[in-house]
Amino acid sequence: MNLQSNDFEIFGLTPSFGLDRMKLDERWKQLQREVHPDRHASSDAQLQRQAMQWSVRVNEAYQRLKDPIKRAAYLCELHGASVDAENNTRMPSDFLIQQMEWREALEEASSAGDLEDMADEVAEKRRRMIEEARRLADDESDYSALAQQVRALMFVERFARDVEARLEQLGQ
């Protein structure tokens, strides 16, 4: 194995958005058994250090590949389409209008039922957006459009966390 390999190569997977999560999990467990530092505790210092580096690298790759938004952003990066979420917040106007409506509804929500309905709506929107990300990556190979979809998904994820936080506040 090579520390410079991309995440998909480390896991022996074809770079794609749609992947078999069970295969990913199984391969992660297998790799962890091979590289876990405890397995090399009686080795010399250099082998222990390499095992630690590999363990960290495998875990980082696993965290990126198991999360659909991180995986999509990584595919964009591999194909030269920067997500650049910190600097590029441009979104289509209909998306921004929806975000404003959601924010307003969140402020006005007064019951756990309202918030749970909102959480369901946001989860469904996220599910559809992730399917669109899969299509853009795997069917269209349109990584510029995928980068925009990733930025939009980041907004939706943040809003979903805000809804959950509001639900927790009501539960106190």
C-alpha positions, 0 to 999 in steps of 0.5 A: 500500500502507498500512503499517497494513494487516493482513498478509493485505491486504498480501499480497492474501489472504483472511484464513484459516488455510488458504492456498496457501504457494506463492502466499504465497511468490511474492507475498513475492518480488514485494513484496520486488522492489518495496520492497527498499531497494536498489531505492531506493538512488538515491532521496531519504532519505524514499523510502529510509526508506519503502522500509526501513519497507515491507521490514521490514513485508513481512518481518514479515507474511511470517514471521507468515503462513508459520508456521501457529501464528503465522498462527493466533494472528494470526487470533485477534488479528484477531478479538478472541480473545487467545491471551494465552499468557504469562498463560493456561496453562490446558489440558484435563486430558487434554492436561496428562496427555499432556504429563506422560507425554511429559516422563517418556518424554523423561527416560527415553529412552536411545537415539536410536531412542527419541527419534526415535520420540518426535519422530515421535509429536510431529510427528504430534500437531502435524500433527493439531492444525494441521488442527484449527486450520484447521477451527476457523478456516476452517470454524467461525470459532471463534476462542476455541477457536482461541486455546486450540488455539494455546496447546496448539500452543505447548506441543507446539512447545516439547516438539518442540524439547526432543526435538530438543535431546536428540537433538543431545546424544546425537549429540555 
